Amino acid sequence: MINNLLRNIIEVRDIAAFINNVIVEMETKEEHDVKEILRRIAENNSFVKPEKCVWKVREVGFLRIIIRPDKIRIEKEKV
């Protein structure tokens, strides 16, 4: 469902979606319209859990992978 909601955005921007997880990469605040993603989710009677959202970070966990600007690695518990 999330892939269908964001299909045309995913194809042209640095956005990844997997089941109910979405990650948006951006260098500047202006680079992507996060409001558009949230609007589409809300219009389709879905929601995000604010406690699961992270903003303005240089490192993030996504699908048991740690993503940083300089490298990508698997979580230690999975090695």
N, C-alpha and C positions, 0 to 999 in steps of 0.2 A: 504494500500500500504506500509506504513512504517513498519508494522509488518512483511510483506513478505520480505522486503529488509533486515531486521535485524534479522530474525527468528532464525538462528543458533547462533547468538551472544546473543540475549535476553535469550535463554535457558540456557546458561552456565555462564553468567556474571550478574552483578548488573545493569541491564539496564531495563528501563520501557518505553514503547511507547504507546501512545493513540492518535489516529487520526494523527495530525501533531505535536505532542509534544513528545520529547524524553528527558529522564533524565538518566544520567550516574553517578553512585556512585563510588567513588574511594578513597582509603586511600593515595595512592601515585601516582605520575604522570606516573610511569611505569606500573601500574596495568592494565590499559585498553588502547587499541589503538584507540583513538578518531579519528585519521586519517582514520582508516578503516571505521568507520561510515560515515564520511564526503565523503570518496571516493565512497561508495555505493550510497549515496544520489545523488552525482554529476553524476555518471554513468547512473542513471535512470532519467536524465533530470529534476531533482528536485534541490532545493537549500535551504540554510538556510539564515535567515535574521540576520546579525551580531548584529543589535541593539536589538534583542530578546535573544541573547545568553549571558549566564553568566558563568564565569569560576572561579574556586578556591574560592568558597564561602562555609561558614559553615551553611547557611540557604538559602533555595530557595522555591519559590512558584511554585506549580505544580498542575494544575487542581483545583484551589481554595483551596489548602491545603498547609500549611507551613510545610516544612520538615527541621528538625534540627537533629544533631547527637543524642541528648538526648530525643527528643519528636516530635510528629506529631500533628498538630492542624489545625482546620478549620479557614479560614480567618474570622476576626471579622465581616465583612459585611454580611457574610453568616449565622451567629449565630442568 
